[in-house]
């Protein structure tokens, strides 16, 4: 998975599943802080992204960079391009 739109949709789908939310309620502008994500949720998301995108996603850097779903996708894209 290398397309930004695919990654955004994957993040939306995954967060909806683990947080029990409607996927339609999540947009690129949704902040991860507004979802009350705990450390374990960030860990689950980074692990899922690693598996889906076949790239290492450093947990702490992801947490710093990914303030929104769109920013999370952008960060993964930069890792894929490195």
Secondary structure as UniProt FT lines:
FT   HELIX           4..19
FT   HELIX           23..25
FT   TURN            28..29
FT   HELIX           33..35
FT   HELIX           39..53
FT   HELIX           59..65
FT   HELIX           69..81
//
